[in-house]
Amino acid sequence: MTRQRHPFRPGPAGGKISRTGWANAALVLFTVLVLVRAPTLRAGTLEPIPDAPPAPALRLADPSGTVHDLSALAGSVVVVTFWATWCSPCLTEMPGMQRLLDSFSDQPFRILAINDSEPRRRVERMVERLGVDFTVLLDANGSAMSAWGIKVLPTSFVVDQAGRVRYRVVGPYDWDGETGRQVVEDLLREKGSAARDSRSE
């Protein structure tokens, strides 16, 4: 079994720290700074979208190469969030997203976290450090960012069972707070027949 070198431990070549070691050390320090700064961040607002337009197409691969298509999640309530590892508000809200997902683990509720054009390994390391297990997708060329009109990170959307965008948040949000939970519960309670009728319009 290969022994993994500690990120702060000197490497064998002249006592130097490897490039990977420096990268890991920097990521650890960055994550700590994010968590320290978290209480000062201003939360976004969960805004309803009255006309509830159909969600833009979204078909991307996760870090393992498996392709996920939003249209295949018809019948589920889906939070689609756009983020990056350098975006401290993005990282601050993710544990709350995980708690929200866990609280609806027996319901048709999903979270898709779309990363903004970063290398796969960097994304994987951050996801591992955050300890989240919702679906992370790689927007390698920014096509999804463009299609969804993203100008600020994080920006998130709540898509209903019929595939329509019902809410939007620009900025970090307390996803497992009372309002976030209530919105998900309300959308999950909507009749499946109504969702099917909306998709047929």
C-alpha positions as CSV (number, residue, x, y, z in Angstrom):
1,M,0.0,0.0,0.0
2,T,1.4,3.4,-0.9
3,R,2.0,5.6,2.1
4,Q,0.6,9.1,1.7
5,R,2.9,11.9,2.6
6,H,1.7,14.5,5.1
7,P,1.2,17.8,3.3
8,F,3.5,19.7,5.7
9,R,6.2,17.0,5.9
10,P,9.4,17.6,3.8
11,G,9.8,15.4,0.8
12,P,12.8,13.2,0.1
13,A,14.4,15.6,-2.4
14,G,16.6,17.9,-0.4
15,G,14.0,18.4,2.3
16,K,11.6,20.2,0.0
17,I,7.8,20.0,0.2
18,S,6.3,18.6,-3.0
19,R,4.0,20.6,-5.2
20,T,1.1,18.4,-4.2
21,G,2.0,18.9,-0.5
22,W,1.9,22.7,-1.0
23,A,-1.4,22.5,-2.8
24,N,-3.0,20.4,-0.1
25,A,-1.6,22.7,2.6
26,A,-3.0,25.7,0.9
27,L,-6.4,24.1,0.5
28,V,-6.5,23.2,4.2
29,L,-5.6,26.8,5.2
30,F,-8.2,28.2,2.8
31,T,-10.9,26.0,4.2
32,V,-10.1,27.1,7.7
33,L,-10.2,30.8,6.7
34,V,-13.6,30.2,5.1
35,L,-15.0,28.7,8.2
36,V,-13.6,31.5,10.4
37,R,-15.1,34.2,8.1
38,A,-18.5,32.4,7.7
39,P,-20.4,34.2,10.5
40,T,-19.8,37.6,8.8
41,L,-21.3,36.6,5.4
42,R,-24.6,38.1,4.4
43,A,-27.2,35.5,3.4
44,G,-29.2,35.6,0.2
45,T,-33.0,35.6,-0.1
46,L,-35.1,32.7,-1.5
47,E,-37.1,34.6,-4.2
48,P,-40.2,33.0,-5.8
49,I,-40.3,33.2,-9.6
50,P,-43.9,33.9,-10.5
51,D,-43.9,32.7,-14.1
52,A,-42.0,29.5,-13.2
53,P,-40.2,29.0,-16.5
54,P,-38.9,25.6,-17.6
55,A,-35.4,24.9,-16.3
56,P,-32.7,25.3,-18.9
57,A,-31.1,22.1,-20.2
58,L,-28.5,20.6,-17.8
59,R,-26.4,17.6,-18.8
60,L,-23.0,17.3,-17.2
61,A,-20.6,14.7,-15.9
62,D,-19.5,14.2,-12.3
63,P,-15.8,13.9,-11.4
64,S,-16.0,10.1,-12.1
65,G,-17.2,10.7,-15.6
66,T,-20.9,9.7,-15.1
67,V,-23.2,11.9,-17.0
68,H,-26.3,13.3,-15.2
69,D,-29.3,14.9,-16.9
70,L,-31.7,17.2,-15.0
71,S,-34.5,16.1,-17.3
72,A,-34.1,12.6,-15.9
73,L,-35.1,13.9,-12.5
74,A,-38.7,14.7,-13.5
75,G,-40.9,14.0,-10.5
76,S,-38.2,15.1,-8.0
77,V,-37.7,18.5,-6.4
78,V,-34.1,19.6,-7.3
79,V,-31.9,22.3,-5.9
80,V,-29.4,23.4,-8.6
81,T,-26.5,25.4,-7.2
82,F,-23.5,27.0,-9.0
83,W,-20.3,27.2,-7.0
84,A,-16.5,27.2,-7.0
85,T,-13.8,26.1,-4.6
86,W,-12.5,29.7,-4.3
87,C,-15.9,31.1,-3.4
88,S,-16.1,31.2,0.4
89,P,-19.9,31.9,0.5
90,C,-20.4,28.8,-1.7
91,L,-18.5,26.6,0.8
92,T,-20.2,28.1,3.8
93,E,-23.7,27.1,2.6
94,M,-22.9,23.6,1.5
95,P,-23.1,21.9,5.0
96,G,-26.6,23.3,5.3
97,M,-27.4,21.8,1.9
98,Q,-26.2,18.5,3.1
99,R,-28.4,18.6,6.2
100,L,-31.4,19.6,4.1
101,L,-30.7,16.6,1.8
102,D,-30.3,14.3,4.8
103,S,-33.7,15.4,6.3
104,F,-35.5,14.5,3.0
105,S,-33.5,11.3,2.4
106,D,-36.7,9.2,1.9
107,Q,-38.3,11.8,-0.5
108,P,-37.7,12.5,-4.2
109,F,-35.4,15.4,-3.4
110,R,-32.0,16.0,-5.0
111,I,-29.1,18.5,-5.0
112,L,-27.0,19.2,-8.1
113,A,-23.9,21.3,-7.4
114,I,-22.4,22.7,-10.6
115,N,-18.7,23.6,-10.3
116,D,-17.5,26.6,-12.4
117,S,-14.8,25.3,-14.7
118,E,-12.2,24.0,-12.2
119,P,-9.9,21.0,-12.4
120,R,-11.5,17.7,-11.4
121,R,-9.0,16.9,-8.6
122,R,-9.4,20.3,-7.0
123,V,-13.1,19.8,-6.9
124,E,-12.8,16.3,-5.5
125,R,-10.4,17.5,-2.7
126,M,-12.8,20.2,-1.7
127,V,-15.9,18.0,-1.7
128,E,-14.0,15.5,0.5
129,R,-13.0,18.2,2.9
130,L,-16.5,19.5,3.2
131,G,-17.9,16.0,3.8
132,V,-20.9,16.4,1.4
133,D,-22.2,13.6,-0.7
134,F,-24.7,15.3,-3.0
135,T,-24.1,15.2,-6.7
136,V,-21.3,17.5,-7.9
137,L,-21.1,18.2,-11.7
138,L,-18.3,19.8,-13.7
139,D,-19.1,22.7,-16.0
140,A,-15.8,22.5,-17.8
141,N,-16.4,25.1,-20.5
142,G,-18.9,27.3,-18.7
143,S,-21.8,26.3,-20.9
144,A,-24.2,25.6,-18.0
145,M,-23.2,28.9,-16.3
146,S,-24.1,30.7,-19.5
147,A,-27.4,28.8,-20.1
148,W,-28.6,29.5,-16.6
149,G,-27.5,33.2,-16.7
150,I,-25.1,32.9,-13.7
151,K,-23.3,36.2,-12.9
152,V,-22.7,35.7,-9.1
153,L,-21.5,32.7,-7.1
154,P,-23.2,31.1,-5.4
155,T,-26.5,31.3,-7.3
156,S,-29.1,28.5,-6.7
157,F,-32.4,27.5,-8.1
158,V,-35.2,25.3,-6.8
159,V,-36.8,23.2,-9.6
160,D,-40.2,21.6,-9.0
161,Q,-41.4,18.1,-10.0
162,A,-42.5,19.4,-13.3
163,G,-39.1,20.7,-14.2
164,R,-40.0,24.4,-13.7
165,V,-37.8,26.9,-11.9
166,R,-39.8,28.1,-8.8
167,Y,-37.2,29.9,-6.6
168,R,-33.9,31.5,-7.0
169,V,-31.2,32.6,-4.5
170,V,-28.3,34.9,-5.3
171,G,-25.7,34.6,-2.5
172,P,-25.3,32.0,0.3
173,Y,-28.5,30.7,2.0
174,D,-29.4,28.9,5.2
175,W,-30.8,25.9,3.3
176,D,-31.8,23.9,6.4
177,G,-33.5,26.8,8.0
178,E,-37.3,26.9,8.5
179,T,-38.0,28.7,5.2
180,G,-35.8,26.4,3.1
181,R,-37.3,23.3,4.6
182,Q,-40.9,24.6,4.1
183,V,-40.3,25.4,0.4
184,V,-39.0,21.9,-0.2
185,E,-41.9,20.3,1.8
186,D,-44.5,22.4,-0.2
187,L,-43.1,21.4,-3.5
188,L,-42.9,17.7,-2.6
189,R,-46.6,17.8,-1.6
190,E,-47.7,19.1,-5.0
191,K,-49.7,16.5,-6.8
192,G,-47.9,14.2,-9.2
193,S,-50.7,14.6,-11.6
194,A,-50.3,18.4,-11.7
195,A,-46.6,18.0,-12.3
196,R,-47.3,15.7,-15.3
197,D,-49.9,18.1,-16.6
198,S,-47.4,21.0,-16.5
199,R,-44.8,19.0,-18.4
200,S,-47.3,18.4,-21.2
201,E,-48.0,22.1,-21.7
